[in-house]
């Protein structure tokens, strides 16, 4: 059994974000989404995620910086 239950998908492309959410939800994961750096940090402040899938280039920040924020939030 996987230890990963919840995933945050951070992707500014709506079609890609929705496709990932749909596919991961179908596999039984609880999926949160964000389309911006700010939206992702807000989501991380509201709940805990086991995994984050982050686009590197976001309209308001760098997805790689989110990884560090995610790591500290765990």
HELIX and SHEET records of a PDB file:
HELIX    1   1 UNK A   14  UNK A   26  1                                  13    
HELIX    2   2 UNK A   37  UNK A   46  1                                  10    
HELIX    3   3 UNK A   63  UNK A   73  1                                  11    
SHEET    1   A 3 UNK A  30  UNK A  34  0                                        
SHEET    2   A 3 UNK A   6  UNK A  10  1                                        
SHEET    3   A 3 UNK A  51  UNK A  54  1                                        
SHEET    1   B 2 UNK A  57  UNK A  58  0                                        
SHEET    2   B 2 UNK A  61  UNK A  62 -1                                        
END                                                                             
